[in-house]
Amino acid sequence: MGIGTLILDSKQPKTLPRSFGISVGRIFGVGKAASRDGVYQRAIVVYVDNGMRHAASTAVATLEGGRTRGSFTGRLFTGEEISGTFRCS
């Protein structure tokens, strides 16, 4: 799931726009897609806030409601703990 603008161009803007993304199950073409609700290890969470990129590659994600909502916990590469919830409508 992704929210916001993903910048893939090598010509980065001076200020990155805010964005959020979480990958559960099949990540970068590897693994099985998350086909049902449940707890998934090794989720990837990435976001941009205040122009800074942040990422956690060993998050745990819980999917619920037919994979329309969930929560995650993890640790950023900087060592800070993160957690949050999401809901798709």
C-alpha positions as CSV (number, residue, x, y, z in Angstrom):
1,M,0.0,0.0,0.0
2,G,1.3,3.4,-0.8
3,I,0.1,6.9,0.0
4,G,1.6,10.1,-1.4
5,T,4.1,10.6,-4.2
6,L,6.9,8.1,-4.8
7,I,10.0,9.8,-6.3
8,L,12.0,7.3,-8.4
9,D,13.8,9.9,-10.6
10,S,17.5,10.5,-10.0
11,K,16.7,14.3,-10.1
12,Q,15.3,14.6,-6.6
13,P,13.3,17.7,-5.7
14,K,14.9,19.9,-3.0
15,T,12.1,18.9,-0.6
16,L,10.7,15.4,-0.8
17,P,6.9,15.3,-0.5
18,R,5.3,13.4,2.4
19,S,4.5,9.8,1.7
20,F,3.9,6.4,3.4
21,G,4.3,2.9,2.1
22,I,4.0,-0.6,3.6
23,S,4.9,-3.9,1.8
24,V,3.5,-7.1,3.3
25,G,4.1,-10.6,2.0
26,R,5.6,-10.3,-1.6
27,I,8.3,-7.7,-1.4
28,F,10.3,-6.6,-4.4
29,G,9.0,-9.6,-6.3
30,V,10.1,-12.1,-3.7
31,G,7.9,-14.2,-1.5
32,K,4.2,-15.0,-1.4
33,A,1.6,-12.2,-1.5
34,A,-0.4,-11.6,1.7
35,S,-3.6,-13.5,0.6
36,R,-5.5,-13.2,3.9
37,D,-5.7,-11.5,7.2
38,G,-3.0,-12.4,9.7
39,V,0.4,-11.5,11.2
40,Y,3.3,-11.0,8.8
41,Q,6.9,-10.9,9.7
42,R,9.5,-8.9,7.8
43,A,7.2,-6.2,6.4
44,I,8.8,-3.1,5.0
45,V,7.7,0.3,6.1
46,V,8.9,3.5,4.4
47,Y,7.9,7.1,4.8
48,V,9.0,10.7,4.2
49,D,8.3,13.3,6.8
50,N,9.8,16.8,7.0
51,G,11.7,16.0,3.8
52,M,13.6,13.1,5.4
53,R,13.3,9.4,4.3
54,H,12.7,6.8,7.0
55,A,12.6,3.0,6.6
56,A,12.2,-0.2,8.7
57,S,12.9,-3.5,6.9
58,T,12.0,-5.8,9.8
59,A,8.5,-4.6,10.8
60,V,5.7,-6.9,11.8
61,A,2.3,-6.1,10.2
62,T,-1.1,-7.4,11.2
63,L,-3.8,-7.3,8.5
64,E,-7.5,-7.4,9.3
65,G,-10.9,-6.8,7.7
66,G,-10.2,-8.6,4.5
67,R,-6.8,-6.9,4.3
68,T,-8.4,-3.4,4.4
69,R,-6.9,-2.3,7.7
70,G,-4.1,-3.2,10.0
71,S,-1.3,-2.2,12.2
72,F,2.5,-2.4,12.3
73,T,5.5,-2.1,14.6
74,G,9.1,-2.0,13.8
75,R,12.5,-0.3,14.3
76,L,13.9,2.2,11.9
77,F,17.5,1.8,10.6
78,T,18.4,4.6,13.0
79,G,17.2,2.4,16.0
80,E,13.9,4.3,16.8
81,E,10.8,2.3,17.3
82,I,7.8,3.0,15.1
83,S,4.2,1.8,15.2
84,G,1.0,2.8,13.5
85,T,-2.4,1.8,12.0
86,F,-3.8,2.1,8.6
87,R,-7.3,1.7,6.9
88,C,-8.2,1.6,3.3
89,S,-11.6,2.6,2.2
